[in-house]
């Protein structure tokens, strides 16, 4: 878009000319804003999300000008939108909310301004919502995911215009979620490549399988196709989930008693040991620290959001109540991703260990630890203590949490004394489910 010449869009040119006749400065401001919004491609590339993103983020953060000038730019842009017959866009330019967000950046700083921007965008109705059990958007979008995101914004804007929902009205968020889910899973009619959700998942799987480590890349290449479709819940899932269900039912009844330090009360630990044959060597367990299964169970229940601490009790959360009432498949799908621990290094090591097992590596502990260490070194992991590559003798510690979680859920078996523990059939399904969840997870870091 030339600084003073025609924009290539007759409607914009006419609106700018009319504004320039009475306020040349406002016309210049509007022209600059439109250049940032359209890059000379005309009104057809505009969207309500794009306009909101400009007003609430790019204008206050990227434009090196005084706050008063930014307010003038917003006002001038609104005048042009009014002239070209885009009243919804004009309204957001002149809205008190926009002025408030610009003032927040100016008076409270960028962090406060960004928080205000995110709140406003979430309430706008055109930000693609997360769909529980279907898709969580990443902050680092791949090519397909970014295209899907902006396609959803256009669908939501059409729904707003058609009156399918109104932001702020009762139930509007669930309606926006339904529209988004239907759009993402619908077969396309105007281009090849499958539904948007399939394209996002294929892209994420490819990104997950790619690796700097030749060891890891070889392993992921063998199972990626297996992760394309959801993993079937095994027939004996109830047996493996029994400790989790027991703890949630305790929390649902009167709450799970805790010690003053927040660990499971002695009576609860003892009951768990009796119910699930946790190894006590003939002694009465005194606390969680005597039984890895006890603290692993409590940690897992917290991680899936099923319980929360209040005083000296663990209480069931609304999410935990849904897991109890929705049945075994829902509980299985919530629990299995937690086989991979939260700490990044432990998660990376656990992922390699599961990949090795699923691809038929039946070596002993020492060989497994060397392979995991080689894969982590190839990925760039370094020892926190030495600064050098992670050594095989450090792998056992990194895999401890994975082993405890598999043991708690009885997903492994030892065929002969001295052999490494192998995955049971249900354990194999659980490992695939955990890896699929990790592969399809949103990307939030470069």
C-alpha positions as CSV (number, residue, x, y, z in Angstrom):
1,X,0.0,0.0,0.0
2,X,1.6,3.2,-1.1
3,X,1.9,5.9,1.5
4,X,-0.4,8.3,-0.4
5,X,-1.6,6.5,-3.5
6,X,-4.6,4.1,-4.0
7,X,-4.7,1.0,-1.9
8,X,-6.1,-1.2,-4.6
9,X,-9.4,-1.5,-2.9
10,X,-12.0,1.0,-4.2
11,X,-14.1,1.0,-1.0
12,X,-11.1,1.7,1.2
13,X,-9.8,4.4,-1.2
14,X,-13.2,6.2,-1.2
15,X,-13.4,6.0,2.6
16,X,-9.9,7.4,3.1
17,X,-10.5,10.2,0.6
18,X,-13.7,11.2,2.4
19,X,-11.9,11.2,5.8
20,X,-8.9,13.1,4.4
21,X,-11.2,15.9,3.2
22,X,-12.0,16.7,6.8
23,X,-9.1,15.2,8.8
24,X,-5.9,14.5,6.8
25,X,-4.1,13.2,10.0
26,X,-6.9,10.7,10.8
27,X,-6.8,9.5,7.2
28,X,-3.0,8.9,7.5
29,X,-3.5,7.1,10.7
30,X,-6.3,4.9,9.3
31,X,-4.2,4.2,6.1
32,X,-1.3,3.0,8.3
33,X,-3.5,0.8,10.4
34,X,-5.2,-0.8,7.3
35,X,-1.7,-1.5,5.8
36,X,-0.8,-3.4,8.9
37,X,-4.2,-5.3,8.8
38,X,-4.5,-6.1,5.1
39,X,-1.0,-5.9,3.6
40,X,-2.6,-4.4,0.5
41,X,-4.9,-7.4,0.0
42,X,-8.2,-5.5,0.6
43,X,-11.1,-5.9,2.9
44,X,-11.7,-9.6,2.2
45,X,-8.8,-10.6,4.3
46,X,-10.1,-8.8,7.4
47,X,-11.6,-10.7,10.3
48,X,-13.0,-9.6,13.7
49,X,-10.2,-11.6,15.4
50,X,-7.6,-9.9,13.3
51,X,-9.0,-6.5,14.1
52,X,-9.1,-7.3,17.8
53,X,-5.5,-8.7,17.7
54,X,-4.4,-5.4,16.1
55,X,-6.2,-3.1,18.5
56,X,-5.4,-5.1,21.7
57,X,-1.9,-6.4,20.9
58,X,-0.1,-5.1,17.8
59,X,-1.0,-1.5,18.2
60,X,0.0,-1.1,21.8
61,X,3.0,-3.4,21.7
62,X,4.5,-3.1,18.2
63,X,3.8,0.6,17.3
64,X,6.4,2.9,18.7
65,X,4.2,5.9,19.4
66,X,2.6,7.7,22.3
67,X,-0.5,6.4,23.9
68,X,-2.6,9.3,22.7
69,X,-1.5,8.6,19.1
70,X,-2.5,5.0,19.5
71,X,-6.0,6.0,20.6
72,X,-6.2,8.3,17.6
73,X,-5.3,5.4,15.3
74,X,-8.0,3.2,16.8
75,X,-10.6,6.0,16.3
76,X,-9.6,6.7,12.7
77,X,-9.7,3.0,11.8
78,X,-13.2,2.8,13.3
79,X,-14.3,5.8,11.1
80,X,-13.1,4.0,7.9
81,X,-14.8,0.7,9.0
82,X,-18.0,2.7,9.4
83,X,-17.7,4.2,6.0
84,X,-17.1,0.8,4.2
85,X,-20.1,-0.9,5.9
86,X,-18.3,-2.9,8.6
87,X,-20.2,-1.7,11.8
88,X,-19.0,-4.6,14.0
89,X,-15.4,-3.7,13.3
90,X,-16.1,0.0,13.8
91,X,-17.8,-0.8,17.2
92,X,-14.7,-2.6,18.5
93,X,-12.5,0.3,17.5
94,X,-14.6,2.7,19.4
95,X,-15.5,0.4,22.3
96,X,-14.6,1.5,25.9
97,X,-12.9,-1.9,26.3
98,X,-10.4,-1.0,23.6
99,X,-9.6,2.3,25.3
100,X,-9.3,0.5,28.6
101,X,-6.8,-2.0,27.2
102,X,-4.7,0.7,25.6
103,X,-4.7,2.6,28.9
104,X,-3.7,-0.6,30.7
105,X,-0.6,-1.0,28.6
106,X,0.3,2.6,29.0
107,X,-0.3,2.9,32.8
108,X,0.4,-0.6,34.1
109,X,2.9,-2.0,31.6
110,X,3.1,-4.7,29.0
111,X,2.4,-7.7,31.2
112,X,-0.8,-6.2,32.5
113,X,-1.8,-5.1,29.0
114,X,-1.3,-8.6,27.6
115,X,-3.4,-10.1,30.4
116,X,-6.2,-7.7,29.6
117,X,-5.8,-8.5,25.9
118,X,-6.1,-12.3,26.6
119,X,-9.2,-11.8,28.8
120,X,-10.9,-9.6,26.2
121,X,-10.1,-12.0,23.3
122,X,-11.4,-15.0,25.3
123,X,-14.7,-13.1,25.8
124,X,-15.0,-11.9,22.2
125,X,-16.5,-15.1,20.8
126,X,-14.0,-15.3,17.9
127,X,-11.1,-16.9,19.8
128,X,-11.1,-20.6,19.0
129,X,-12.0,-22.4,22.3
130,X,-10.3,-25.5,23.6
131,X,-12.4,-28.6,23.2
132,X,-11.9,-31.0,26.1
133,X,-11.0,-34.5,24.9
134,X,-10.5,-33.2,21.3
135,X,-8.0,-30.3,21.0
136,X,-6.0,-27.9,23.1
137,X,-4.4,-25.2,21.0
138,X,-0.7,-24.7,21.3
139,X,1.0,-21.4,21.7
140,X,3.6,-22.5,19.0
141,X,1.4,-23.4,16.0
142,X,2.6,-25.5,13.1
143,X,1.5,-24.5,9.6
144,X,-1.6,-26.7,9.5
145,X,-2.6,-25.8,13.1
146,X,-2.3,-22.1,12.4
147,X,-4.4,-22.4,9.2
148,X,-7.0,-24.3,11.2
149,X,-7.0,-21.7,14.0
150,X,-7.7,-18.8,11.6
151,X,-10.3,-20.9,9.7
152,X,-12.1,-21.4,13.0
153,X,-12.1,-17.7,13.7
154,X,-13.9,-17.1,10.4
155,X,-16.5,-19.8,11.2
156,X,-17.1,-18.3,14.7
157,X,-17.5,-14.8,13.2
158,X,-20.0,-16.1,10.7
159,X,-21.9,-17.7,13.7
160,X,-21.9,-14.4,15.6
161,X,-23.2,-12.6,12.6
162,X,-25.9,-15.2,12.1
163,X,-27.0,-14.9,15.7
164,X,-26.0,-18.5,16.6
165,X,-24.6,-17.3,19.9
166,X,-23.9,-14.0,21.6
167,X,-20.8,-13.6,23.8
168,X,-21.9,-13.1,27.4
169,X,-25.3,-14.8,27.0
170,X,-26.0,-18.0,28.9
171,X,-24.4,-21.0,27.4
172,X,-22.5,-19.1,24.7
173,X,-19.2,-20.8,25.4
174,X,-20.6,-24.3,25.0
175,X,-22.2,-23.3,21.7
176,X,-18.9,-21.9,20.5
177,X,-17.2,-25.2,21.5
178,X,-19.8,-27.2,19.6
179,X,-19.4,-25.1,16.5
180,X,-15.7,-25.4,16.7
181,X,-15.7,-29.1,17.2
182,X,-18.1,-29.6,14.3
183,X,-16.0,-27.4,12.1
184,X,-12.7,-29.2,13.0
185,X,-14.1,-32.7,12.4
186,X,-16.1,-32.0,9.3
187,X,-14.9,-33.4,6.0
188,X,-13.8,-30.5,3.8
189,X,-15.7,-29.6,0.6
190,X,-13.3,-27.1,-0.9
191,X,-9.9,-28.6,-0.5
192,X,-8.1,-31.9,-0.2
193,X,-6.3,-33.1,2.9
194,X,-9.0,-34.3,5.3
195,X,-10.7,-32.7,8.3
196,X,-8.8,-29.9,10.1
197,X,-8.4,-32.1,13.2
198,X,-6.8,-34.9,11.2
199,X,-4.4,-32.4,9.6
200,X,-3.5,-31.0,13.0
201,X,-2.9,-34.4,14.5
202,X,-0.8,-35.6,11.5
203,X,1.3,-32.5,11.8
204,X,1.8,-32.9,15.5
205,X,2.7,-36.6,15.1
206,X,5.3,-35.7,12.5
207,X,6.8,-33.0,14.7
208,X,6.9,-35.4,17.7
209,X,8.5,-38.2,15.6
210,X,11.2,-35.9,14.2
211,X,14.4,-35.9,16.3
212,X,18.0,-34.8,16.4
213,X,18.8,-38.2,18.0
214,X,19.1,-41.0,15.5
215,X,18.3,-43.5,18.3
216,X,15.0,-41.8,19.1
217,X,14.1,-41.1,15.5
218,X,14.6,-44.8,14.7
219,X,12.3,-45.7,17.5
220,X,9.5,-43.2,16.7
221,X,9.5,-44.2,13.1
222,X,8.5,-47.7,14.1
223,X,5.4,-46.7,16.0
224,X,4.1,-43.4,14.7
225,X,1.5,-45.0,12.4
226,X,0.2,-46.9,15.4
227,X,-0.5,-43.6,17.1
228,X,-2.7,-42.1,14.4
229,X,-5.9,-43.6,15.8
230,X,-7.0,-43.7,19.4
231,X,-5.8,-46.6,21.5
232,X,-8.5,-49.1,22.5
233,X,-9.2,-49.4,26.2
234,X,-8.3,-52.9,27.4
235,X,-11.0,-55.3,28.7
236,X,-9.3,-55.5,32.1
237,X,-8.9,-51.8,32.6
238,X,-11.0,-51.8,35.8
239,X,-8.5,-54.2,37.4
240,X,-5.6,-51.8,36.7
241,X,-7.5,-48.7,37.7
242,X,-8.8,-50.1,41.0
243,X,-6.4,-48.2,43.3
244,X,-7.3,-44.9,41.6
245,X,-11.0,-45.5,41.7
246,X,-10.7,-46.6,45.4
247,X,-9.0,-43.3,46.3
248,X,-11.5,-41.2,44.4
249,X,-14.4,-43.0,46.1
250,X,-12.9,-42.3,49.5
251,X,-12.5,-38.6,48.5
252,X,-16.2,-38.6,47.3
253,X,-17.5,-40.0,50.5
254,X,-16.0,-38.1,53.4
255,X,-12.6,-37.0,52.0
256,X,-9.3,-38.9,52.3
257,X,-7.7,-38.3,55.8
258,X,-4.2,-36.7,55.6
259,X,-1.4,-36.2,58.1
260,X,-0.3,-32.7,59.2
261,X,2.3,-32.8,56.4
262,X,-0.3,-33.5,53.7
263,X,0.5,-37.2,53.2
264,X,-2.1,-40.1,53.3
265,X,-3.1,-41.0,56.8
266,X,-1.6,-44.2,58.3
267,X,-5.0,-46.0,58.2
268,X,-5.5,-45.2,54.5
269,X,-2.0,-46.5,53.7
270,X,-2.7,-49.7,55.6
271,X,-6.0,-50.2,53.9
272,X,-4.4,-49.7,50.5
273,X,-1.7,-52.2,51.3
274,X,-4.3,-54.8,52.2
275,X,-6.5,-54.2,49.3
276,X,-3.8,-54.2,46.6
277,X,-1.1,-56.4,48.1
278,X,1.4,-53.6,48.3
279,X,4.6,-55.2,49.6
280,X,5.1,-54.4,53.3
281,X,7.6,-57.3,54.2
282,X,5.2,-58.3,57.0
283,X,5.3,-55.0,58.8
284,X,2.5,-52.5,59.4
285,X,3.3,-49.4,57.2
286,X,3.7,-46.3,59.4
287,X,3.4,-43.7,56.6
288,X,3.4,-43.0,52.9
289,X,7.2,-43.1,52.9
290,X,7.1,-46.9,53.7
291,X,5.1,-47.6,50.5
292,X,6.0,-46.0,47.1
293,X,2.6,-47.1,45.9
294,X,0.9,-44.8,48.4
295,X,2.6,-41.6,47.5
296,X,2.5,-42.4,43.8
297,X,-1.3,-42.9,44.0
298,X,-1.8,-39.6,45.8
299,X,0.5,-37.8,43.3
300,X,-1.3,-39.3,40.3
301,X,-4.8,-38.4,41.6
302,X,-3.7,-34.8,42.1
303,X,-2.1,-34.7,38.6
304,X,-5.3,-35.7,36.9
305,X,-7.1,-33.0,38.8
306,X,-9.4,-35.4,40.5
307,X,-8.7,-34.3,44.1
308,X,-7.6,-31.2,46.0
309,X,-6.4,-30.7,49.5
310,X,-8.5,-28.8,52.1
311,X,-7.0,-28.8,55.5
312,X,-6.2,-32.4,56.4
313,X,-8.4,-34.1,53.8
314,X,-8.3,-34.8,50.1
315,X,-11.6,-33.8,48.5
316,X,-13.0,-34.8,45.2
317,X,-13.1,-32.1,42.6
318,X,-15.8,-31.6,40.0
319,X,-13.4,-33.2,37.4
320,X,-12.9,-36.1,39.7
321,X,-16.7,-36.6,40.1
322,X,-17.0,-36.6,36.3
323,X,-14.3,-39.3,36.1
324,X,-16.1,-41.5,38.6
325,X,-19.5,-41.1,36.9
326,X,-18.3,-41.2,33.3
327,X,-17.0,-44.8,33.6
328,X,-13.9,-46.8,33.0
329,X,-12.9,-45.4,29.5
330,X,-12.9,-41.8,30.8
331,X,-10.8,-42.7,33.8
332,X,-8.4,-44.8,31.7
333,X,-7.9,-41.9,29.3
334,X,-7.3,-39.5,32.1
335,X,-4.8,-41.7,34.0
336,X,-2.7,-43.2,31.2
337,X,-1.0,-40.0,30.0
338,X,0.4,-39.6,33.6
339,X,2.6,-42.6,33.1
340,X,5.1,-40.0,31.7
341,X,6.1,-37.9,34.7
342,X,5.8,-34.1,34.6
343,X,9.6,-33.1,35.1
344,X,10.9,-32.8,31.5
345,X,14.0,-34.9,31.9
346,X,12.1,-37.7,33.6
347,X,9.4,-37.5,30.9
348,X,12.0,-37.7,28.1
349,X,13.7,-40.7,29.6
350,X,10.4,-42.4,30.3
351,X,9.3,-41.8,26.7
352,X,12.5,-43.5,25.4
353,X,12.1,-46.4,27.7
354,X,8.5,-47.0,26.6
355,X,9.6,-46.7,22.9
356,X,12.3,-49.3,23.5
357,X,9.9,-51.7,25.1
358,X,7.2,-51.3,22.4
359,X,9.6,-51.8,19.6
360,X,10.8,-55.1,20.8
361,X,14.0,-54.3,22.7
362,X,14.3,-57.0,25.4
363,X,17.7,-56.2,26.8
364,X,18.6,-56.1,30.4
365,X,18.7,-53.0,32.6
366,X,22.3,-52.0,31.7
367,X,21.7,-52.2,28.0
368,X,18.4,-50.3,28.3
369,X,20.0,-47.6,30.4
370,X,22.8,-47.1,27.8
371,X,20.2,-46.8,25.0
372,X,18.1,-44.3,26.9
373,X,21.3,-42.3,27.7
374,X,22.4,-42.3,24.1
375,X,19.0,-41.1,22.9
376,X,18.9,-38.3,25.5
377,X,22.4,-37.2,24.6
378,X,21.4,-37.1,20.9
379,X,18.5,-34.9,21.9
380,X,20.8,-32.5,23.7
381,X,20.1,-33.4,27.3
382,X,22.9,-32.7,29.7
383,X,23.6,-33.7,33.3
384,X,22.7,-31.0,35.8
385,X,25.7,-32.0,38.0
386,X,28.5,-32.3,35.4
387,X,27.2,-30.4,32.4
388,X,28.2,-33.3,30.2
389,X,25.9,-35.9,28.6
390,X,23.6,-37.9,30.9
391,X,25.4,-41.1,31.9
392,X,23.8,-44.6,31.9
393,X,24.1,-44.8,35.7
394,X,21.8,-41.7,36.0
395,X,19.0,-43.3,34.0
396,X,17.7,-45.5,36.8
397,X,16.9,-42.5,38.8
398,X,15.2,-40.8,35.9
399,X,13.1,-43.8,35.2
400,X,12.1,-44.3,38.9
401,X,8.7,-42.5,38.6
402,X,7.7,-44.4,35.5
403,X,8.5,-47.7,37.2
404,X,6.5,-46.7,40.3
405,X,3.5,-45.7,38.2
406,X,3.5,-48.9,36.1
407,X,3.9,-50.9,39.3
408,X,1.0,-49.1,41.0
409,X,-1.3,-49.9,38.1
410,X,0.0,-53.4,37.8
411,X,0.9,-52.9,34.1
412,X,4.2,-54.8,34.2
413,X,5.2,-58.4,35.1
414,X,8.5,-60.2,35.7
415,X,8.5,-63.4,33.8
416,X,11.7,-64.8,35.5
417,X,13.6,-63.7,38.5
418,X,16.3,-61.3,37.5
419,X,14.6,-60.3,34.2
420,X,13.5,-56.7,33.6
421,X,9.9,-56.1,34.1
422,X,7.9,-56.4,30.9
423,X,4.6,-54.7,30.0
424,X,1.5,-56.7,30.3
425,X,-1.0,-56.6,27.4
426,X,-2.8,-53.8,29.2
427,X,0.5,-52.2,29.9
428,X,1.3,-52.1,26.2
429,X,-2.1,-50.4,25.5
430,X,-1.3,-48.0,28.3
431,X,2.2,-47.2,26.9
432,X,0.7,-46.5,23.5
433,X,-1.9,-44.3,25.0
434,X,0.6,-42.3,27.0
435,X,2.9,-41.8,24.0
436,X,-0.1,-40.8,21.8
437,X,-1.1,-38.2,24.3
438,X,2.4,-36.8,24.4
439,X,2.7,-36.8,20.6
440,X,-0.6,-35.0,20.1
441,X,0.0,-32.5,23.0
442,X,0.0,-28.8,22.1
443,X,3.4,-27.2,21.6
444,X,4.3,-24.4,23.9
445,X,8.0,-24.1,23.3
446,X,10.1,-23.7,20.2
